[in-house]
Amino acid sequence: MPSSHAATSIAVWTVVLLTDGPKSAVFGLATLIVLIVCYDAVKVRRSVGEQGEALQSLIKEVKSDVSLPRAAKGHTPLEIFAGAVLGVIVGYVVFIATK
């Protein structure tokens, strides 16, 4: 529970924001990376995990000899939000500590 990927990318985003400002090209790139990471965690990886669970159920139902695939769920929006809050805090502390 919180998403470490979201926390890490948001921490970097926060440091870039505080260091270079919101009008810098690096901040725009950091924003794009944060959006991709968070979208992937909530939508893509979560969907793949649910599909993996469905495959596991089908394999068990037909009593197949096929080994069960790993089904790792992605994050819920709450886990992404918690990671984002943690990332802002960590990013701010790093910015202050290295100032």
BASEMAR-809515 format. One line per field, with one value per atom (N, C-alpha, C): residue number from 1; residue in one letter; atom name; x, y, z. Coordinates in steps of 0.2 Angstrom, whole numbers, padded with zeros to 4 digits. Atoms other than C-alpha are relative to their C-alpha. Last residue first. Layout:
# BASEMAR-809515
seq NUM, ...
type A, ...
atom CA, ...
px X, ...
py Y, ...
pz Z, ...
***
This chain:
# BASEMAR-809515
seq 99, 99, 99, 98, 98, 98, 97, 97, 97, 96, 96, 96, 95, 95, 95, 94, 94, 94, 93, 93, 93, 92, 92, 92, 91, 91, 91, 90, 90, 90, 89, 89, 89, 88, 88, 88, 87, 87, 87, 86, 86, 86, 85, 85, 85, 84, 84, 84, 83, 83, 83, 82, 82, 82, 81, 81, 81, 80, 80, 80, 79, 79, 79, 78, 78, 78, 77, 77, 77, 76, 76, 76, 75, 75, 75, 74, 74, 74, 73, 73, 73, 72, 72, 72, 71, 71, 71, 70, 70, 70, 69, 69, 69, 68, 68, 68, 67, 67, 67, 66, 66, 66, 65, 65, 65, 64, 64, 64, 63, 63, 63, 62, 62, 62, 61, 61, 61, 60, 60, 60, 59, 59, 59, 58, 58, 58, 57, 57, 57, 56, 56, 56, 55, 55, 55, 54, 54, 54, 53, 53, 53, 52, 52, 52, 51, 51, 51, 50, 50, 50, 49, 49, 49, 48, 48, 48, 47, 47, 47, 46, 46, 46, 45, 45, 45, 44, 44, 44, 43, 43, 43, 42, 42, 42, 41, 41, 41, 40, 40, 40, 39, 39, 39, 38, 38, 38, 37, 37, 37, 36, 36, 36, 35, 35, 35, 34, 34, 34, 33, 33, 33, 32, 32, 32, 31, 31, 31, 30, 30, 30, 29, 29, 29, 28, 28, 28, 27, 27, 27, 26, 26, 26, 25, 25, 25, 24, 24, 24, 23, 23, 23, 22, 22, 22, 21, 21, 21, 20, 20, 20, 19, 19, 19, 18, 18, 18, 17, 17, 17, 16, 16, 16, 15, 15, 15, 14, 14, 14, 13, 13, 13, 12, 12, 12, 11, 11, 11, 10, 10, 10, 9, 9, 9, 8, 8, 8, 7, 7, 7, 6, 6, 6, 5, 5, 5, 4, 4, 4, 3, 3, 3, 2, 2, 2, 1, 1, 1
type K, K, K, T, T, T, A, A, A, I, I, I, F, F, F, V, V, V, V, V, V, Y, Y, Y, G, G, G, V, V, V, I, I, I, V, V, V, G, G, G, L, L, L, V, V, V, A, A, A, G, G, G, A, A, A, F, F, F, I, I, I, E, E, E, L, L, L, P, P, P, T, T, T, H, H, H, G, G, G, K, K, K, A, A, A, A, A, A, R, R, R, P, P, P, L, L, L, S, S, S, V, V, V, D, D, D, S, S, S, K, K, K, V, V, V, E, E, E, K, K, K, I, I, I, L, L, L, S, S, S, Q, Q, Q, L, L, L, A, A, A, E, E, E, G, G, G, Q, Q, Q, E, E, E, G, G, G, V, V, V, S, S, S, R, R, R, R, R, R, V, V, V, K, K, K, V, V, V, A, A, A, D, D, D, Y, Y, Y, C, C, C, V, V, V, I, I, I, L, L, L, V, V, V, I, I, I, L, L, L, T, T, T, A, A, A, L, L, L, G, G, G, F, F, F, V, V, V, A, A, A, S, S, S, K, K, K, P, P, P, G, G, G, D, D, D, T, T, T, L, L, L, L, L, L, V, V, V, V, V, V, T, T, T, W, W, W, V, V, V, A, A, A, I, I, I, S, S, S, T, T, T, A, A, A, A, A, A, H, H, H, S, S, S, S, S, S, P, P, P, M, M, M
atom N, CA, C, N, CA, C, N, CA, C, N, CA, C, N, CA, C, N, CA, C, N, CA, C, N, CA, C, N, CA, C, N, CA, C, N, CA, C, N, CA, C, N, CA, C, N, CA, C, N, CA, C, N, CA, C, N, CA, C, N, CA, C, N, CA, C, N, CA, C, N, CA, C, N, CA, C, N, CA, C, N, CA, C, N, CA, C, N, CA, C, N, CA, C, N, CA, C, N, CA, C, N, CA, C, N, CA, C, N, CA, C, N, CA, C, N, CA, C, N, CA, C, N, CA, C, N, CA, C, N, CA, C, N, CA, C, N, CA, C, N, CA, C, N, CA, C, N, CA, C, N, CA, C, N, CA, C, N, CA, C, N, CA, C, N, CA, C, N, CA, C, N, CA, C, N, CA, C, N, CA, C, N, CA, C, N, CA, C, N, CA, C, N, CA, C, N, CA, C, N, CA, C, N, CA, C, N, CA, C, N, CA, C, N, CA, C, N, CA, C, N, CA, C, N, CA, C, N, CA, C, N, CA, C, N, CA, C, N, CA, C, N, CA, C, N, CA, C, N, CA, C, N, CA, C, N, CA, C, N, CA, C, N, CA, C, N, CA, C, N, CA, C, N, CA, C, N, CA, C, N, CA, C, N, CA, C, N, CA, C, N, CA, C, N, CA, C, N, CA, C, N, CA, C, N, CA, C, N, CA, C, N, CA, C, N, CA, C, N, CA, C, N, CA, C, N, CA, C, N, CA, C, N, CA, C, N, CA, C, N, CA, C, N, CA, C
px 0001, 0097, 0007, -0006, 0101, 0000, -0007, 0091, 0005, -0003, 0077, 0006, -0002, 0075, 0002, -0007, 0076, 0002, -0005, 0062, 0007, -0001, 0051, 0006, -0003, 0053, 0002, -0007, 0050, 0003, -0004, 0034, 0007, -0001, 0028, 0004, -0005, 0032, 0001, -0007, 0022, 0005, -0001, 0007, 0007, -0002, 0009, 0001, -0007, 0011, 0001, -0005, -0005, 0007, 0000, -0014, 0004, -0004, -0008, 0000, -0007, -0014, 0005, -0002, -0031, 0008, -0002, -0032, 0002, 0006, -0030, 0001, 0002, -0014, -0007, -0003, -0009, -0003, 0005, -0014, 0004, -0001, -0001, -0004, 0005, -0007, 0001, -0001, 0007, -0005, -0004, 0001, 0000, 0004, -0005, 0005, -0002, 0004, -0003, -0004, -0005, 0001, -0007, -0011, 0004, -0006, -0029, 0006, -0005, -0043, 0006, 0000, -0056, 0005, 0007, -0061, 0000, 0002, -0043, -0007, -0005, -0037, -0002, 0001, -0052, 0004, 0007, -0050, -0002, -0001, -0031, -0007, -0003, -0036, 0001, 0005, -0048, 0003, 0004, -0035, -0005, -0004, -0023, -0004, 0000, -0036, 0004, 0007, -0038, -0001, 0000, -0019, -0007, -0004, -0018, -0001, 0004, -0032, 0003, 0006, -0023, -0004, -0002, -0007, -0005, -0003, -0014, 0001, 0004, -0026, 0003, 0007, -0020, -0004, 0001, -0001, -0008, -0002, 0001, -0002, 0005, -0009, 0001, 0006, 0002, -0006, -0001, 0018, -0006, -0001, 0013, 0000, 0007, 0006, 0001, 0005, 0022, -0007, -0002, 0033, -0005, 0002, 0023, 0002, 0007, 0025, -0002, 0001, 0044, -0008, -0002, 0045, -0001, 0005, 0036, 0001, 0006, 0047, -0006, -0001, 0062, -0006, 0001, 0056, 0000, -0005, 0054, -0001, -0001, 0039, 0006, 0005, 0034, 0000, 0006, 0050, -0005, 0000, 0068, -0006, -0006, 0072, 0000, -0003, 0055, 0007, 0005, 0046, 0004, -0001, 0061, -0004, -0006, 0061, 0001, 0000, 0043, 0006, 0004, 0043, 0000, -0004, 0057, -0003, -0005, 0046, 0005, 0003, 0031, 0006, 0000, 0041, -0003, -0007, 0047, -0001, -0004, 0030, 0007, 0003, 0020, 0004, -0001, 0032, -0003, -0007, 0032, 0002, -0004, 0013, 0007, 0000, 0006, 0005, 0004, 0000, 0004
py -0007, 0115, 0004, -0001, 0097, 0007, 0003, 0093, 0002, -0004, 0105, -0002, -0007, 0097, 0004, 0000, 0080, 0006, 0001, 0084, -0001, -0006, 0091, -0001, -0005, 0076, 0006, 0002, 0064, 0005, -0001, 0073, -0001, -0008, 0075, 0001, -0002, 0056, 0008, 0002, 0051, 0003, -0004, 0060, -0001, -0007, 0053, 0004, 0000, 0035, 0007, 0000, 0038, 0000, -0006, 0043, 0000, -0004, 0028, 0007, 0001, 0017, 0005, -0002, 0025, -0001, -0008, 0024, 0002, -0004, 0005, 0007, -0004, -0003, 0003, -0006, -0017, 0004, -0005, -0035, 0007, -0006, -0048, 0006, -0005, -0064, 0005, -0005, -0077, 0005, -0006, -0091, 0005, -0007, -0107, 0006, -0004, -0122, 0007, -0006, -0131, 0003, 0001, -0148, 0006, 0001, -0143, -0001, 0005, -0146, -0001, 0006, -0137, -0005, 0003, -0126, -0006, 0004, -0123, -0004, 0006, -0117, -0005, 0005, -0106, -0006, 0003, -0098, -0005, 0005, -0095, -0004, 0006, -0087, -0005, 0003, -0075, -0006, 0004, -0071, -0004, 0005, -0066, -0005, 0005, -0055, -0007, 0003, -0046, -0006, 0004, -0044, -0003, 0006, -0037, -0005, 0004, -0025, -0006, 0003, -0019, -0004, 0005, -0017, -0003, 0006, -0007, -0006, 0002, 0005, -0007, 0001, 0009, -0003, 0004, 0006, -0001, 0007, 0011, -0004, 0003, 0027, -0007, 0000, 0032, -0004, 0005, 0028, -0001, 0007, 0037, -0005, 0002, 0052, -0007, 0001, 0054, -0003, 0007, 0052, -0002, 0005, 0066, -0007, 0001, 0077, -0005, 0004, 0074, -0001, 0007, 0079, -0004, 0003, 0095, -0007, 0001, 0099, -0003, 0006, 0096, -0002, 0006, 0108, -0006, 0003, 0122, -0006, -0002, 0132, -0003, 0003, 0124, 0001, -0003, 0128, -0003, -0004, 0122, 0004, -0003, 0117, 0004, -0005, 0116, 0002, -0006, 0108, 0005, -0004, 0096, 0006, -0003, 0090, 0005, -0006, 0088, 0003, -0005, 0077, 0006, -0004, 0067, 0006, -0003, 0063, 0004, -0006, 0060, 0004, -0005, 0047, 0007, -0002, 0038, 0005, -0004, 0039, 0002, -0007, 0033, 0004, -0003, 0018, 0007, -0002, 0014, 0003, 0002, 0013, 0003, -0005, 0015, -0003, -0006, 0000, 0006
pz 0002, -0003, 0002, 0005, -0002, -0002, -0003, 0014, -0005, -0006, 0009, 0002, 0002, -0008, 0005, 0004, -0001, -0002, -0005, 0012, -0003, -0004, -0001, 0005, 0004, -0012, 0003, 0001, 0002, -0004, -0007, 0007, -0001, -0001, -0011, 0006, 0005, -0014, 0001, -0002, 0001, -0004, -0006, -0005, 0003, 0002, -0022, 0006, 0003, -0015, -0002, -0005, -0005, -0002, -0004, -0020, 0006, 0004, -0030, 0003, -0001, -0016, -0004, -0007, -0016, 0001, 0000, -0035, 0007, 0000, -0033, 0000, -0006, -0038, -0001, -0001, -0050, 0006, 0001, -0047, 0000, -0005, -0049, -0002, 0001, -0057, 0005, -0006, -0059, -0002, 0001, -0072, 0006, 0000, -0066, -0001, -0006, -0073, 0001, 0001, -0087, 0007, -0002, -0082, -0001, 0005, -0084, 0004, -0003, -0071, -0005, 0005, -0082, 0003, 0001, -0067, -0005, -0006, -0061, -0002, 0000, -0078, 0006, 0006, -0080, 0001, -0002, -0062, -0006, -0005, -0066, 0002, 0003, -0082, 0005, 0004, -0073, -0003, -0005, -0060, -0004, -0003, -0074, 0005, 0005, -0082, 0002, 0000, -0066, -0005, -0006, -0065, 0001, 0002, -0083, 0006, 0005, -0079, -0002, -0004, -0063, -0005, -0004, -0073, 0004, 0004, -0087, 0005, 0006, -0078, -0003, -0002, -0060, -0006, -0007, -0061, 0001, 0001, -0080, 0007, 0004, -0077, -0001, -0004, -0062, -0005, -0005, -0072, 0004, 0003, -0088, 0006, 0002, -0078, -0003, -0006, -0068, -0003, -0003, -0084, 0006, 0004, -0092, 0002, -0001, -0077, -0005, -0006, -0077, 0001, 0001, -0095, 0006, 0005, -0092, -0001, -0003, -0077, -0004, -0004, -0087, 0004, 0004, -0100, 0004, 0003, -0087, -0004, 0007, -0084, -0003, 0004, -0067, -0008, 0001, -0058, -0005, 0007, -0060, -0001, 0003, -0042, -0006, -0005, -0033, -0003, -0001, -0048, 0004, 0006, -0051, 0000, 0000, -0033, -0006, -0005, -0033, 0000, 0003, -0050, 0005, 0005, -0042, -0003, -0004, -0027, -0005, -0003, -0038, 0004, 0005, -0048, 0002, 0002, -0032, -0006, -0005, -0023, -0003, 0000, -0039, 0005, 0006, -0041, -0001, 0000, -0023, -0006, 0006, -0023, 0000, 0006, -0006, -0006, 0000, 0000, 0000
***
